[in-house]
Amino acid sequence: MVPAEVSLHHVQVELQRAKPIIELFGLDVDASMLTEADLSIRVTGASRVDEEEYVVEMNFDGYRAIPPFVEFLDPETGEAGTLSAYPTCFHKHPCICARFNRKTYREHSGLHKKWQFSGWASNPGTEDIGGMLNHIFASINNHFGTYKGRRR
């Protein structure tokens, strides 16, 4: 496993590089809990389609050897992974179905039993935190596509 100080360093560097994406979507990134003991951040942003607020928690244990665990939180209760925490533009199972999300792999949700962690960052555009946030919040802000609000 990757030492926590190495994962922390990667996250700190990538968050700095992600500033243009953070500013583009007007995201609030809470990295106050980000330490070697807790490699997590929370990102809050609203959809420009309907002003619905979304909270995404990302845990970076073992990062970059393995992808982060990415989960939506209910903005009112803070509960993780509930269907109502998710926007309609992602998998019907409460999960961001993407190689950059550890939750998608067989070890967690089992959605993709054949996916391997190796090569998770090989998809252009989602190989770092900025790309992941861009993917998530561009989907939530997609006026013409699959975003139809919060799942109910």
N, C-alpha and C positions, 0 to 999 in steps of 0.2 A: 504494500500500500504506500501511497505517496505521503511523505511527512507533512504534517499540518502546516508547518512554516512555508513549505514549497507551495502548497495549495493557496495559502493566504497571499503569498507574493503574487501568484498568477491572477488572483481575483482583484487585488489592488491595482495592478498594472492595467488589466482589462477594463476595470471601471473607469479609469482615467481616459482610456482610449474611447470609451463608449459615450463620453460627454455629448458629442453631437447628436447621437440618437436619443439620449435622455432629454436633451433640450428640444429636439424636433417634436417629440410626443408630450412634452411637458410633464415628464415623469418625476415622481418623488422617490428617490432611492434612499432607504433607511439602511445604512451599513453600521449603525451604532452597536449592534451585537456582534459584528464581524471581528472575530479573534481566532487564534489557533484552536481554542476550545469550542468555539461555535462559528463554523464557517458558513453562516447564513446571512442573506440580505432579504429585504422586503421592498418590492417595487409597486407603487400605486400610480395608476393612471386612469383617465376617463376616456371613454369612447367619444369621438367627435360626432358620431352618428346620433347618439341619444343621451349623451352626458352620463351614462351608466359608469360607475366607478368599479374598477377591478384591482384586486391585490394579488400579487404573485410573490410567492416565497421561493427562493432558490437556495439549496444547500449544496456546498461545494466540497464535502468530504471526498478525499481521493482525487480531486481535480488536478489535472488534466488527463490522468490515466483513465479515468472514467468520467462520464458526463455528470452534470449536476442533477439533483432531484428537484424538479420544477413542479410546483403545485399552486393552484388558485386557492385563496382563502376567502371565506364569506366576509365581505367588508363590514357587516354589522356584528356578527358573532365571533369572527376570527377562526371559525371551524374550517379545517383543511379538507379539501377533496370532495366536498359535497357537490352534487349536480348543480345546485343553484349558485354556487360560487363561479361557475364556468359560463363563458359566452357561448353562443350557438355555433361559432365558427370553428370549434374544435371537436374532436372525437365525441361520439354520443356517450361513451364510457367517460367518466370524468377524468380526462387525461389530455395533456398536450401530446399528441401522437407525433413525435419527431425524434430523430436519432440523438438530438442534444438533451433529451429528457430521460434520465435514468428510470423514471417510473414506467416508461413504455416497455422496458426490457423484461424478459422472463423472470428475473430475480424479484420483481416487484409486482406489477399488474398482470404480467403474463400475456399482454396483448401481442407482443412479437417474440414468440418463443425461440425463433431462430436467430434473432439479432445478437451480435456479439459487441462488447464494448470497444474492442479494437477497431479503429477507423471511425469512431463516432463523429470526430470533428472533420471528416473529409467532405462533408456537404458544403459547397461554397455558399457563403452568406450566413451560415449559422455555426461557424467554427470558433466563435468567441462570444463573450457576454453581450457585446454590442449587437452582434448579428442575431443572437437569441432574442434580445429585447425588441429588435426591429421586427423579427418574424411575429412575435406575440402581439405587439401593439399595432403593427400594420394590419394584421388580421382583424383586430378589434375595431380599427378605424376604417375598414373596408366598406365604403358607402355602396359600392356596386356589386358586392360579392355575397359571400356566405354569412356575414354578420347580420343577425336579426335580433340582437339584444341578448339579455341574460337568459340562461336556461331556467325554466320554472318547473 
